[in-house]
Amino acid sequence: MKAIYIPYSAEIDPETRFQVLSAMDRHGNVLAVVSEASLESAEKELIELLLHLLGAEASKGHDRFGELFDSPLDGPCVTLSPTQVIPIRLKLARAHANLRQADMASLLGITQQTYAKMERPGSNPTLQTLAQVERALGRDLLCWV
Amino acid sequence: MGSAFLFGIDLVKIAEIQGWVLRERAGGNHPYILEMPGKWCVPVRYKLKSRFEVIGILKQLGIPRTDWPSEVR
């Protein structure tokens, strides 16, 4: 399954001794900055922040996945799992098709609320559901999985 | 959640003066999302926990140092 790998640079704030992580795209542009008391909690927060960022961009139809890495990196990085990324991919595909959530729900024969859940972080649609979305949009979506 | 060095909304106010637009408000675990035409969105957490985090975001937003909050200048 395809995960997304996002490198970060880490430094320690001398006043608080907090870990400060700056996530970057493949061009070295900063995507998000967080600081937390431990590296583990900073990485967790960074992933949350990146998922929100990518989701916000996706809802505008902006695909930033091309600027991220889809293979493991040598240096420090956070990993977005396929499960975490699929809701964002769905949002992006819908935005590209210029459809509202209600339109997608109608195409899939489900309620808007049910479809909305699929685009929320943490949703875990089945392969069968993804295949239905693929047919509805006429786009290859399962290649992400 | 821990204490804040600076609240995200304080950075949002500075960013808005520089032309950034607040797209999504913080709530729960959601960050503020700032946007500007021609630039990528910038996420800002509800609580910013260190000086370096604040400086990193100010640089990401392209805020001139003269407009930085007194806490980090």
Backbone of each chain as ProteinMPNN parsed JSONL, in Angstrom:
{"seq_chain_A": "MKAIYIPYSAEIDPETRFQVLSAMDRHGNVLAVVSEASLESAEKELIELLLHLLGAEASKGHDRFGELFDSPLDGPCVTLSPTQVIPIRLKLARAHANLRQADMASLLGITQQTYAKMERPGSNPTLQTLAQVERALGRDLLCWV", "coords_chain_A": {"N_chain_A": [[0.842, -1.19, 0.0], [0.37, 2.294, -0.612], [2.187, 4.69, 1.061], [2.782, 8.023, 2.336], [5.664, 9.942, 2.6], [7.132, 12.339, 4.593], [9.699, 14.536, 4.919], [11.452, 15.996, 7.712], [13.04, 18.773, 9.428], [14.775, 18.956, 12.483], [15.068, 20.749, 15.506], [16.181, 22.001, 18.708], [14.479, 23.987, 20.945], [16.163, 26.306, 22.82], [15.197, 27.552, 25.118], [12.861, 26.264, 26.102], [13.521, 23.624, 25.765], [12.088, 22.162, 24.032], [11.259, 20.004, 21.294], [11.469, 21.083, 17.997], [9.898, 20.764, 15.023], [10.125, 21.006, 11.524], [8.306, 20.412, 8.771], [8.84, 19.453, 5.384], [8.348, 19.891, 1.813], [9.215, 18.161, -1.299], [10.75, 20.06, -2.503], [11.894, 21.488, -0.556], [10.353, 23.416, 0.603], [8.738, 24.805, 3.434], [6.172, 23.098, 5.088], [4.76, 22.809, 7.467], [5.028, 23.654, 10.94], [5.873, 22.52, 14.16], [6.057, 22.334, 17.775], [6.96, 20.35, 20.521], [7.198, 18.673, 23.716], [8.456, 16.186, 23.528], [10.098, 14.148, 21.031], [8.492, 12.164, 19.974], [5.832, 13.035, 20.566], [5.88, 15.399, 19.145], [6.151, 14.512, 16.513], [3.715, 13.183, 16.247], [1.897, 15.302, 16.482], [2.711, 16.751, 14.271], [1.965, 15.109, 12.146], [-0.842, 15.213, 12.423], [-1.245, 17.92, 11.872], [-0.304, 18.102, 9.25], [-2.12, 16.449, 7.931], [-4.453, 17.941, 8.185], [-3.694, 20.195, 6.753], [-3.247, 19.152, 4.138], [-5.808, 18.242, 3.646], [-7.243, 20.643, 3.637], [-6.127, 21.889, 1.416], [-6.876, 20.041, -0.525], [-9.647, 20.313, -0.547], [-9.878, 22.603, -1.948], [-9.203, 21.736, -4.376], [-6.546, 21.492, -4.816], [-3.759, 19.615, -5.463], [-1.304, 18.351, -3.591], [0.159, 16.145, -3.389], [1.981, 15.379, -5.306], [4.218, 16.753, -4.644], [5.268, 15.53, -2.553], [6.913, 12.716, -0.968], [6.753, 9.337, -2.079], [8.115, 7.149, -1.371], [10.205, 5.463, 1.035], [12.452, 7.453, 3.081], [15.874, 8.38, 3.741], [16.622, 10.135, 5.816], [15.236, 11.82, 8.802], [11.722, 11.517, 9.012], [8.122, 11.869, 8.767], [5.415, 9.559, 8.465], [2.616, 9.209, 6.454], [-0.048, 7.156, 6.574], [-1.707, 4.905, 4.206], [-4.396, 4.7, 4.977], [-4.761, 7.063, 6.343], [-4.431, 8.849, 4.299], [-6.294, 8.313, 2.297], [-8.963, 9.504, 2.766], [-8.368, 12.16, 2.13], [-7.546, 11.963, -0.502], [-9.962, 11.211, -1.628], [-11.509, 13.509, -1.214], [-10.116, 15.264, -2.811], [-10.419, 14.095, -5.359], [-13.151, 14.407, -5.688], [-13.329, 17.193, -5.64], [-11.915, 17.779, -7.966], [-13.671, 16.728, -9.807], [-15.592, 18.539, -9.58], [-17.793, 18.272, -7.886], [-20.333, 18.297, -5.329], [-20.548, 17.113, -1.94], [-23.087, 16.037, -1.626], [-23.761, 15.47, -4.252], [-21.949, 13.43, -4.85], [-22.809, 11.521, -3.015], [-25.299, 10.985, -4.038], [-24.62, 9.834, -6.504], [-23.476, 7.516, -5.569], [-25.518, 6.324, -4.292], [-25.995, 6.664, -1.58], [-26.448, 8.292, 1.648], [-25.835, 11.825, 2.148], [-24.622, 12.314, 4.566], [-23.417, 9.871, 5.133], [-21.567, 9.722, 3.067], [-20.04, 11.965, 3.689], [-18.735, 11.131, 5.982], [-16.849, 9.426, 4.914], [-14.932, 11.122, 3.954], [-13.794, 12.116, 6.167], [-11.037, 12.475, 8.481], [-9.525, 9.444, 9.451], [-11.443, 7.768, 8.493], [-12.272, 4.626, 6.988], [-12.767, 3.417, 4.283], [-14.103, 0.6, 2.486], [-12.553, -1.57, 0.035], [-14.411, -2.181, -1.859], [-16.182, -0.022, -1.69], [-14.472, 2.039, -2.475], [-14.015, 1.239, -5.082], [-16.538, 1.662, -6.103], [-16.703, 4.438, -5.951], [-14.715, 5.056, -7.728], [-15.834, 4.121, -10.133], [-18.014, 5.856, -10.239], [-16.809, 8.343, -10.564], [-15.288, 7.928, -12.746], [-12.582, 7.723, -12.667], [-9.232, 6.626, -11.963], [-8.808, 5.438, -8.932], [-8.006, 3.462, -7.203], [-5.374, 3.032, -7.568], [-4.014, 4.467, -5.7], [-4.123, 2.949, -3.497]], "CA_chain_A": [[0.0, 0.0, 0.0], [1.197, 3.497, -0.766], [2.224, 5.673, 2.14], [3.438, 9.276, 1.966], [6.774, 10.208, 3.52], [7.4, 13.788, 4.619], [10.899, 14.782, 5.729], [11.431, 17.195, 8.573], [14.26, 19.13, 10.131], [14.48, 19.058, 13.916], [15.993, 21.5, 16.349], [15.682, 22.101, 20.078], [14.357, 25.358, 21.444], [17.008, 26.327, 24.02], [14.48, 28.05, 26.307], [11.909, 25.268, 26.624], [14.063, 22.304, 25.451], [11.107, 21.461, 23.209], [11.629, 19.617, 19.932], [10.776, 21.889, 16.993], [9.983, 20.043, 13.747], [9.633, 21.715, 10.335], [8.094, 19.455, 7.674], [9.131, 20.071, 4.087], [8.018, 19.132, 0.603], [10.428, 17.686, -1.977], [11.54, 21.215, -2.938], [12.452, 22.142, 0.629], [9.424, 24.413, 1.141], [8.182, 24.396, 4.727], [4.727, 22.82, 5.053], [4.168, 22.985, 8.792], [6.004, 23.701, 12.041], [5.301, 22.236, 15.487], [7.029, 22.043, 18.841], [6.404, 19.571, 21.636], [8.22, 18.306, 24.698], [9.217, 15.006, 23.094], [10.098, 13.922, 19.577], [7.333, 11.318, 19.663], [4.603, 13.845, 20.541], [6.017, 16.387, 18.063], [5.842, 13.804, 15.254], [2.266, 12.918, 16.24], [1.249, 16.589, 16.193], [3.06, 17.137, 12.898], [1.105, 14.311, 11.253], [-2.196, 15.795, 12.496], [-1.222, 19.225, 11.196], [-0.136, 17.856, 7.81], [-3.382, 15.907, 7.407], [-5.381, 19.072, 8.054], [-3.201, 21.042, 5.66], [-3.523, 18.491, 2.852], [-7.262, 18.226, 3.495], [-7.676, 22.001, 3.268], [-5.71, 22.108, 0.018], [-7.683, 19.144, -1.37], [-11.011, 20.829, -0.707], [-9.798, 23.649, -2.984], [-8.806, 21.08, -5.622], [-5.088, 21.558, -4.949], [-3.113, 18.331, -5.208], [0.089, 18.556, -3.171], [0.83, 14.845, -3.231], [3.092, 15.313, -6.243], [5.393, 17.401, -4.056], [5.679, 14.739, -1.391], [7.624, 11.482, -1.339], [5.97, 8.11, -1.895], [8.998, 6.035, -1.005], [10.893, 5.78, 2.297], [13.597, 8.361, 3.008], [16.983, 8.038, 4.64], [16.645, 11.019, 6.987], [14.027, 11.827, 9.622], [10.491, 11.837, 8.298], [6.881, 11.281, 9.284], [4.757, 8.748, 7.446], [1.153, 9.238, 6.417], [-0.453, 5.826, 6.099], [-2.764, 4.95, 3.188], [-5.679, 4.942, 5.641], [-4.839, 8.494, 6.664], [-4.395, 9.647, 3.069], [-7.44, 8.053, 1.407], [-10.018, 10.523, 2.839], [-7.915, 13.374, 1.438], [-7.597, 11.639, -1.936], [-11.382, 11.239, -2.025], [-11.908, 14.921, -1.25], [-9.446, 15.838, -3.971], [-11.058, 13.567, -6.573], [-14.468, 15.045, -5.783], [-13.112, 18.6, -6.004], [-11.529, 17.802, -9.385], [-14.879, 16.434, -10.594], [-16.486, 19.677, -9.34], [-19.025, 17.747, -7.297], [-20.532, 18.496, -3.901], [-20.697, 15.827, -1.235], [-24.437, 15.529, -1.899], [-23.721, 14.892, -5.606], [-21.241, 12.148, -4.754], [-23.685, 10.593, -2.301], [-26.355, 10.601, -4.975], [-24.015, 8.909, -7.472], [-23.167, 6.238, -4.901], [-26.744, 5.78, -3.707], [-25.914, 6.706, -0.112], [-26.813, 9.627, 2.133], [-24.728, 12.787, 2.174], [-23.918, 12.133, 5.848], [-22.561, 8.678, 5.018], [-20.425, 10.053, 2.223], [-19.194, 12.931, 4.417], [-17.889, 10.353, 6.913], [-15.728, 8.839, 4.164], [-13.895, 12.137, 3.73], [-13.254, 12.567, 7.45], [-9.834, 11.765, 8.906], [-9.769, 8.215, 10.211], [-12.399, 6.873, 7.833], [-11.569, 3.478, 6.417], [-13.708, 2.817, 3.335], [-13.705, -0.705, 1.96], [-12.128, -1.571, -1.372], [-15.631, -2.185, -2.666], [-16.674, 1.365, -1.718], [-13.546, 2.819, -3.305], [-14.272, 0.861, -6.474], [-17.788, 2.341, -6.481], [-16.353, 5.851, -6.162], [-13.927, 5.05, -8.965], [-16.773, 4.012, -11.257], [-18.853, 7.062, -10.26], [-16.021, 9.488, -11.054], [-14.593, 7.576, -13.978], [-11.143, 7.97, -12.442], [-8.499, 5.543, -11.324], [-8.53, 5.795, -7.55], [-7.417, 2.361, -6.451], [-3.923, 3.07, -7.732], [-3.448, 5.052, -4.482], [-4.149, 1.967, -2.418]], "C_chain_A": [[0.879, 1.242, 0.0], [1.059, 4.443, 0.43], [2.9, 6.931, 1.593], [4.492, 9.571, 3.034], [7.126, 11.694, 3.451], [8.612, 14.052, 5.516], [10.721, 16.012, 6.621], [12.828, 17.484, 9.092], [13.874, 19.333, 11.588], [15.529, 19.916, 14.599], [15.382, 21.588, 17.745], [15.638, 23.561, 20.487], [15.134, 25.45, 22.76], [16.273, 26.789, 25.275], [13.624, 26.948, 26.934], [12.451, 23.842, 26.54], [13.071, 21.483, 24.632], [11.716, 21.112, 21.852], [10.809, 20.467, 18.953], [10.984, 21.198, 15.638], [9.394, 20.901, 12.628], [9.54, 20.704, 9.195], [8.268, 20.174, 6.342], [8.632, 19.217, 2.932], [9.329, 18.768, -0.109], [11.299, 18.828, -2.491], [12.169, 21.963, -1.756], [11.563, 23.242, 1.176], [8.824, 23.906, 2.449], [6.665, 24.245, 4.606], [4.064, 23.135, 6.384], [5.268, 22.949, 9.843], [5.279, 23.384, 13.352], [6.423, 22.135, 16.511], [6.301, 21.345, 19.978], [7.564, 19.122, 22.525], [9.06, 17.107, 24.264], [9.123, 14.866, 21.579], [8.853, 13.138, 19.163], [6.051, 12.156, 19.571], [4.677, 14.901, 19.446], [5.691, 15.74, 16.715], [4.338, 13.559, 15.132], [1.505, 14.201, 15.871], [1.497, 17.017, 14.743], [2.181, 16.385, 11.894], [-0.313, 14.89, 11.238], [-2.27, 17.09, 11.699], [-1.133, 19.05, 9.674], [-1.423, 17.314, 7.194], [-4.409, 17.028, 7.235], [-4.985, 19.972, 6.888], [-3.557, 20.435, 4.303], [-5.02, 18.427, 2.58], [-7.788, 19.584, 3.061], [-7.314, 22.298, 1.812], [-6.587, 21.272, -0.928], [-9.078, 19.709, -1.588], [-11.039, 22.0, -1.69], [-9.414, 23.057, -4.339], [-7.311, 21.107, -5.855], [-4.459, 20.231, -4.539], [-1.651, 18.559, -4.858], [0.848, 17.236, -3.08], [2.035, 14.715, -4.158], [4.369, 15.93, -5.69], [5.897, 16.676, -2.819], [6.311, 13.431, -1.87], [6.726, 10.266, -1.122], [6.865, 6.888, -1.716], [9.799, 6.45, 0.231], [12.154, 6.619, 2.096], [14.675, 7.929, 3.992], [16.931, 8.845, 5.937], [15.359, 10.943, 7.792], [12.801, 12.238, 8.814], [9.294, 11.301, 9.072], [6.202, 10.564, 8.126], [3.244, 8.897, 7.567], [0.716, 7.913, 5.81], [-1.53, 5.956, 5.022], [-4.129, 5.253, 3.796], [-5.855, 6.426, 5.966], [-4.996, 9.34, 5.404], [-5.657, 9.488, 2.219], [-8.565, 9.101, 1.545], [-9.643, 11.818, 2.101], [-7.954, 13.169, -0.076], [-9.041, 11.696, -2.443], [-11.865, 12.677, -2.184], [-11.356, 15.596, -2.501], [-10.113, 15.395, -5.276], [-12.424, 14.219, -6.782], [-14.321, 16.511, -6.215], [-12.751, 18.712, -7.489], [-12.723, 17.544, -10.295], [-15.923, 17.546, -10.427], [-17.844, 19.214, -8.805], [-19.093, 18.112, -5.818], [-20.659, 17.123, -3.244], [-22.057, 15.209, -1.534], [-24.489, 14.882, -3.292], [-23.064, 13.514, -5.577], [-22.122, 11.099, -4.081], [-24.772, 10.076, -3.239], [-25.821, 9.585, -5.999], [-23.788, 7.521, -6.87], [-24.404, 5.591, -4.292], [-26.698, 5.707, -2.193], [-26.304, 8.11, 0.342], [-25.576, 10.522, 2.144], [-23.905, 12.607, 3.455], [-22.958, 10.941, 5.778], [-21.338, 8.993, 4.158], [-19.456, 10.99, 2.963], [-18.246, 12.206, 5.363], [-16.673, 9.773, 6.193], [-14.599, 9.836, 3.952], [-13.276, 12.623, 5.033], [-11.985, 11.803, 7.795], [-10.205, 10.53, 9.719], [-10.772, 7.287, 9.563], [-11.624, 5.749, 7.15], [-12.495, 2.768, 5.432], [-13.176, 1.487, 2.792], [-13.246, -0.553, 0.508], [-13.342, -1.51, -2.286], [-16.185, -0.757, -2.796], [-15.788, 2.225, -2.61], [-13.761, 2.507, -4.791], [-15.548, 1.529, -6.985], [-17.515, 3.817, -6.786], [-15.609, 5.995, -7.49], [-14.85, 5.011, -10.186], [-17.593, 5.301, -11.391], [-18.102, 8.247, -10.871], [-15.333, 9.21, -12.386], [-13.104, 7.842, -13.886], [-10.514, 6.781, -11.754], [-8.124, 5.977, -9.918], [-7.774, 4.707, -6.81], [-5.904, 2.292, -6.619], [-3.254, 3.69, -6.495], [-3.28, 4.005, -3.394], [-3.076, 0.919, -2.67]], "O_chain_A": [[1.985, 1.24, 0.541], [-0.029, 4.919, 0.755], [3.51, 6.906, 0.524], [4.224, 9.456, 4.23], [7.385, 12.23, 2.374], [8.56, 13.821, 6.724], [9.953, 16.925, 6.32], [13.679, 16.599, 9.19], [12.785, 19.82, 11.892], [16.721, 19.819, 14.308], [14.205, 21.284, 17.934], [16.633, 24.279, 20.386], [14.804, 24.75, 23.718], [16.684, 26.452, 26.385], [13.66, 26.733, 28.146], [11.904, 22.939, 27.175], [13.191, 20.261, 24.544], [12.572, 21.829, 21.334], [9.588, 20.552, 19.078], [12.115, 21.068, 15.169], [8.302, 21.453, 12.765], [10.555, 20.202, 8.712], [7.898, 21.338, 6.189], [8.506, 17.998, 3.044], [10.415, 19.029, 0.407], [12.449, 18.609, -2.872], [12.886, 22.946, -1.942], [11.954, 23.938, 2.113], [8.451, 22.739, 2.565], [5.972, 25.126, 4.099], [2.952, 23.66, 6.428], [6.301, 22.304, 9.663], [4.201, 23.917, 13.617], [7.579, 21.886, 16.169], [5.182, 21.704, 20.343], [8.733, 19.182, 22.143], [10.244, 17.025, 24.594], [8.209, 15.385, 20.939], [8.243, 13.417, 18.131], [5.278, 12.014, 18.624], [3.65, 15.266, 18.874], [5.031, 16.351, 15.874], [3.76, 13.707, 14.055], [0.588, 14.176, 15.05], [0.617, 17.568, 14.081], [1.714, 16.963, 10.912], [-0.916, 15.041, 10.175], [-3.221, 17.328, 10.953], [-1.798, 19.755, 8.915], [-1.777, 17.672, 6.071], [-5.146, 17.054, 6.249], [-5.836, 20.447, 6.136], [-4.1, 21.114, 3.431], [-5.457, 18.541, 1.435], [-8.677, 19.668, 2.214], [-8.104, 22.887, 1.074], [-6.985, 21.741, -1.994], [-9.632, 19.6, -2.682], [-12.099, 22.352, -2.208], [-9.31, 23.779, -5.331], [-6.842, 20.789, -6.948], [-4.613, 19.785, -3.402], [-0.85, 18.918, -5.72], [2.03, 17.211, -2.737], [3.0, 14.022, -3.834], [5.464, 15.672, -6.191], [6.814, 17.13, -2.133], [6.24, 13.096, -3.052], [6.026, 10.172, -0.113], [6.431, 5.748, -1.887], [10.043, 7.636, 0.45], [12.833, 6.509, 1.075], [14.409, 7.204, 4.95], [17.166, 8.309, 7.021], [14.492, 10.115, 7.514], [12.846, 13.189, 8.033], [9.421, 10.41, 9.911], [6.39, 10.915, 6.962], [2.672, 8.732, 8.645], [1.067, 7.591, 4.675], [-2.192, 6.989, 4.927], [-4.928, 5.979, 3.204], [-6.956, 6.969, 5.876], [-5.61, 10.406, 5.43], [-6.049, 10.411, 1.505], [-9.081, 9.553, 0.523], [-10.502, 12.481, 1.521], [-8.336, 14.063, -0.831], [-9.302, 12.169, -3.549], [-12.539, 13.017, -3.156], [-12.034, 16.388, -3.155], [-10.342, 16.203, -6.177], [-12.804, 14.543, -7.908], [-15.086, 17.004, -7.044], [-13.215, 19.617, -8.183], [-12.792, 18.066, -11.408], [-16.99, 17.509, -11.04], [-18.894, 19.703, -9.22], [-18.072, 18.224, -5.141], [-20.852, 16.11, -3.916], [-22.168, 13.992, -1.679], [-25.172, 13.877, -3.49], [-23.548, 12.562, -6.191], [-22.178, 9.947, -4.511], [-25.115, 8.893, -3.232], [-26.491, 8.602, -6.316], [-23.891, 6.501, -7.552], [-24.353, 4.451, -3.83], [-27.282, 4.81, -1.587], [-26.471, 9.011, -0.48], [-24.439, 10.05, 2.148], [-22.68, 12.725, 3.448], [-21.84, 10.995, 6.291], [-20.22, 8.587, 4.475], [-18.237, 10.84, 2.883], [-17.096, 12.611, 5.531], [-15.6, 9.642, 6.781], [-13.443, 9.445, 3.79], [-12.353, 13.437, 5.024], [-11.853, 10.628, 7.454], [-11.094, 10.577, 10.569], [-10.951, 6.153, 10.007], [-10.46, 5.915, 6.784], [-12.956, 1.658, 5.697], [-11.969, 1.285, 2.66], [-13.517, 0.453, -0.149], [-13.315, -0.877, -3.342], [-16.602, -0.341, -3.877], [-16.279, 3.033, -3.398], [-13.697, 3.395, -5.641], [-15.631, 1.914, -8.151], [-18.033, 4.368, -7.757], [-15.846, 6.925, -8.262], [-14.671, 5.766, -11.142], [-17.84, 5.779, -12.498], [-18.681, 9.051, -11.6], [-14.859, 10.123, -13.063], [-12.447, 8.145, -14.881], [-11.184, 6.024, -11.051], [-7.221, 6.794, -9.736], [-6.995, 4.991, -5.9], [-5.229, 1.569, -5.886], [-2.066, 3.47, -6.262], [-2.439, 4.128, -2.503], [-2.921, -0.009, -1.877]]}, "seq_chain_B": "MGSAFLFGIDLVKIAEIQGWVLRERAGGNHPYILEMPGKWCVPVRYKLKSRFEVIGILKQLGIPRTDWPSEVR", "coords_chain_B": {"N_chain_B": [[-2.651, 19.036, 26.877], [-0.897, 21.131, 27.432], [0.919, 24.219, 28.215], [0.762, 27.426, 26.498], [3.136, 29.132, 24.48], [2.526, 31.156, 22.838], [-0.627, 32.137, 21.561], [-2.281, 30.704, 18.754], [-4.119, 32.344, 17.485], [-3.124, 34.877, 17.817], [-1.01, 34.977, 16.037], [-2.471, 34.638, 13.72], [-3.881, 37.026, 13.555], [-1.814, 38.83, 13.004], [-0.977, 37.813, 10.563], [-3.224, 38.257, 8.996], [-3.196, 40.998, 8.672], [-1.147, 41.163, 6.91], [-2.287, 40.251, 4.637], [-3.078, 37.591, 4.532], [-5.7, 35.171, 4.585], [-8.089, 33.906, 6.81], [-9.058, 30.679, 6.607], [-10.062, 28.347, 7.828], [-11.314, 27.92, 11.082], [-9.826, 27.332, 14.292], [-10.64, 24.465, 16.214], [-11.431, 21.958, 18.519], [-9.142, 19.507, 17.712], [-8.421, 20.781, 15.452], [-6.455, 22.864, 13.37], [-5.867, 26.413, 12.767], [-6.315, 27.482, 9.44], [-4.546, 29.22, 7.135], [-4.755, 31.187, 4.198], [-3.574, 32.436, 1.033], [-3.887, 33.961, -2.125], [-2.109, 32.303, -4.702], [-0.261, 31.207, -3.009], [0.728, 28.429, -0.911], [-1.409, 26.889, 1.541], [-1.175, 27.649, 5.041], [-0.834, 25.995, 8.041], [-1.821, 26.686, 11.404], [-1.401, 26.049, 14.745], [-3.68, 25.868, 17.594], [-2.475, 26.367, 20.042], [0.759, 27.591, 20.354], [3.84, 26.327, 21.117], [6.511, 27.011, 21.586], [9.176, 29.432, 21.271], [10.7, 29.045, 18.97], [8.937, 27.644, 17.351], [7.014, 29.571, 16.798], [8.585, 31.453, 15.419], [9.318, 29.925, 13.212], [6.857, 29.627, 11.882], [6.222, 32.29, 11.362], [8.216, 32.901, 9.522], [7.501, 31.111, 7.528], [5.124, 32.265, 6.753], [6.065, 34.549, 5.695], [6.272, 36.956, 7.069], [7.432, 40.197, 7.734], [10.264, 40.886, 9.825], [9.99, 43.174, 11.379], [7.337, 43.23, 11.962], [6.911, 41.168, 13.654], [5.659, 39.533, 16.634], [6.211, 40.944, 19.919], [7.13, 39.042, 21.692], [8.905, 37.364, 20.375], [10.757, 38.887, 19.117]], "CA_chain_B": [[-2.278, 19.932, 25.772], [0.236, 21.938, 27.847], [0.724, 25.671, 28.141], [1.111, 28.031, 25.211], [4.081, 30.244, 24.433], [1.719, 32.18, 22.171], [-1.812, 31.513, 20.961], [-2.311, 30.755, 17.296], [-4.942, 33.458, 17.003], [-2.278, 36.084, 17.791], [-0.303, 34.937, 14.745], [-3.479, 34.8, 12.668], [-4.174, 38.473, 13.449], [-0.665, 39.459, 12.32], [-0.995, 37.329, 9.17], [-4.343, 38.896, 8.281], [-2.746, 42.352, 8.306], [-0.243, 40.984, 5.758], [-3.052, 39.794, 3.476], [-3.514, 36.202, 4.625], [-7.124, 35.036, 4.91], [-8.361, 32.739, 7.653], [-9.991, 29.806, 5.906], [-10.726, 27.47, 8.797], [-11.041, 28.301, 12.46], [-9.417, 26.23, 15.158], [-11.69, 23.863, 17.037], [-10.979, 20.608, 18.814], [-7.743, 19.358, 17.31], [-8.23, 21.412, 14.151], [-5.662, 24.092, 13.394], [-6.271, 27.492, 11.864], [-5.713, 27.349, 8.117], [-4.435, 30.536, 6.49], [-4.483, 31.075, 2.762], [-3.336, 33.651, 0.252], [-3.809, 33.56, -3.536], [-0.762, 32.069, -5.234], [0.62, 30.578, -2.019], [0.154, 27.259, -0.262], [-2.017, 27.144, 2.852], [-0.292, 27.511, 6.201], [-1.588, 25.611, 9.242], [-1.342, 27.267, 12.665], [-2.076, 25.367, 15.857], [-4.38, 26.702, 18.585], [-1.433, 26.781, 20.984], [2.123, 27.466, 19.849], [4.453, 25.965, 22.396], [7.863, 27.514, 21.823], [9.598, 30.591, 20.486], [11.16, 28.583, 17.66], [7.763, 27.274, 16.555], [6.417, 30.834, 16.346], [9.478, 32.037, 14.409], [9.204, 29.083, 12.014], [5.604, 29.941, 11.174], [6.338, 33.669, 10.856], [9.038, 32.823, 8.303], [6.682, 30.417, 6.529], [4.118, 33.231, 6.288], [6.757, 35.674, 5.065], [5.997, 38.184, 7.831], [8.681, 40.921, 8.002], [10.67, 40.829, 11.229], [9.492, 44.36, 12.088], [5.946, 42.985, 12.36], [6.838, 39.998, 14.532], [5.211, 39.877, 17.996], [7.322, 41.314, 20.805], [7.611, 37.83, 22.388], [9.965, 36.656, 19.634], [11.683, 39.812, 18.456]], "C_chain_B": [[-1.064, 20.79, 26.138], [-0.017, 23.416, 27.663], [1.203, 26.209, 26.803], [2.176, 29.095, 25.393], [3.349, 31.45, 23.846], [0.498, 31.469, 21.598], [-1.807, 31.718, 19.454], [-3.068, 31.966, 16.767], [-4.127, 34.762, 16.95], [-1.47, 36.139, 16.495], [-1.268, 35.168, 13.59], [-3.763, 36.289, 12.456], [-3.059, 39.202, 12.699], [-0.686, 39.084, 10.833], [-2.09, 38.032, 8.36], [-3.973, 40.317, 7.849], [-1.873, 42.287, 7.054], [-0.959, 40.403, 4.536], [-3.476, 38.34, 3.489], [-4.983, 36.172, 5.046], [-7.324, 33.765, 5.726], [-9.436, 31.906, 6.984], [-10.754, 28.91, 6.876], [-10.323, 27.899, 10.195], [-10.632, 27.092, 13.281], [-10.605, 25.738, 15.969], [-11.315, 22.426, 17.282], [-9.502, 20.506, 18.496], [-7.439, 20.081, 16.007], [-7.378, 22.678, 14.286], [-6.367, 25.215, 12.616], [-5.607, 27.206, 10.516], [-5.738, 28.723, 7.456], [-4.15, 30.343, 5.015], [-4.294, 32.447, 2.137], [-3.233, 33.216, -1.21], [-2.36, 33.394, -3.998], [0.198, 31.436, -4.254], [-0.074, 29.357, -1.445], [-0.432, 27.654, 1.079], [-0.971, 26.954, 3.958], [-1.147, 27.132, 7.411], [-0.964, 26.215, 10.5], [-2.114, 26.622, 13.809], [-2.727, 26.365, 16.809], [-3.376, 27.252, 19.604], [-0.069, 26.562, 20.351], [3.021, 27.36, 21.076], [5.887, 26.419, 22.609], [8.151, 28.692, 20.89], [9.973, 30.166, 19.07], [9.995, 28.199, 16.751], [7.128, 28.54, 15.965], [7.266, 31.447, 15.223], [9.381, 31.25, 13.096], [7.965, 29.427, 11.2], [5.648, 31.359, 10.613], [7.152, 33.694, 9.559], [8.25, 32.169, 7.181], [5.658, 31.376, 5.924], [4.751, 34.423, 5.566], [6.475, 36.998, 5.745], [7.329, 38.903, 8.089], [8.982, 40.968, 9.507], [10.129, 42.011, 12.046], [8.058, 44.163, 12.585], [5.801, 41.767, 13.267], [6.345, 40.419, 15.922], [6.41, 40.1, 18.924], [7.923, 40.085, 21.504], [8.784, 37.163, 21.68], [10.984, 37.598, 18.986], [13.027, 39.894, 19.169]], "O_chain_B": [[-0.278, 21.146, 25.26], [-1.004, 23.831, 27.055], [1.943, 25.549, 26.074], [2.13, 29.873, 26.347], [3.521, 32.588, 24.284], [0.593, 30.31, 21.194], [-1.389, 32.76, 18.95], [-2.709, 32.54, 15.738], [-4.408, 35.641, 16.135], [-1.269, 37.212, 15.925], [-0.924, 35.816, 12.601], [-3.87, 36.754, 11.321], [-3.319, 40.073, 11.869], [-0.446, 39.922, 9.964], [-1.898, 38.358, 7.189], [-4.39, 40.778, 6.786], [-1.851, 43.215, 6.246], [-0.326, 40.099, 3.525], [-4.158, 37.887, 2.57], [-5.446, 37.047, 5.778], [-6.807, 32.7, 5.39], [-10.571, 32.349, 6.811], [-11.967, 28.743, 6.746], [-9.16, 28.199, 10.464], [-11.042, 25.966, 12.997], [-11.47, 26.522, 16.358], [-10.915, 21.728, 16.349], [-8.702, 21.322, 18.954], [-6.317, 20.005, 15.507], [-7.569, 23.465, 15.213], [-7.341, 24.976, 11.903], [-4.468, 26.741, 10.465], [-6.799, 29.311, 7.246], [-3.399, 29.449, 4.627], [-4.78, 33.462, 2.636], [-2.573, 32.222, -1.514], [-1.503, 34.234, -3.72], [1.344, 31.152, -4.603], [-1.3, 29.25, -1.481], [-0.006, 28.637, 1.686], [-0.016, 26.192, 3.808], [-2.075, 27.857, 7.769], [0.257, 26.253, 10.645], [-3.345, 26.652, 13.829], [-2.378, 27.545, 16.83], [-3.416, 28.425, 19.976], [0.226, 25.47, 19.866], [2.966, 28.206, 21.968], [6.435, 26.236, 23.697], [7.477, 28.908, 19.884], [9.618, 30.829, 18.095], [10.05, 28.4, 15.538], [6.755, 28.574, 14.792], [6.735, 31.9, 14.209], [9.363, 31.832, 12.012], [8.021, 29.508, 9.973], [5.163, 31.604, 9.508], [6.819, 34.417, 8.62], [8.312, 32.602, 6.031], [5.362, 31.308, 4.731], [4.061, 35.204, 4.912], [6.439, 38.042, 5.094], [8.262, 38.29, 8.607], [8.08, 41.076, 10.338], [9.846, 41.88, 13.237], [7.618, 44.841, 13.513], [4.684, 41.379, 13.609], [6.592, 41.55, 16.341], [7.478, 39.518, 18.733], [9.1, 40.094, 21.865], [9.575, 36.469, 22.318], [11.957, 37.149, 18.38], [13.913, 40.629, 18.734]]}, "name": "protein", "num_of_chains": 2, "seq": "MKAIYIPYSAEIDPETRFQVLSAMDRHGNVLAVVSEASLESAEKELIELLLHLLGAEASKGHDRFGELFDSPLDGPCVTLSPTQVIPIRLKLARAHANLRQADMASLLGITQQTYAKMERPGSNPTLQTLAQVERALGRDLLCWVMGSAFLFGIDLVKIAEIQGWVLRERAGGNHPYILEMPGKWCVPVRYKLKSRFEVIGILKQLGIPRTDWPSEVR"}
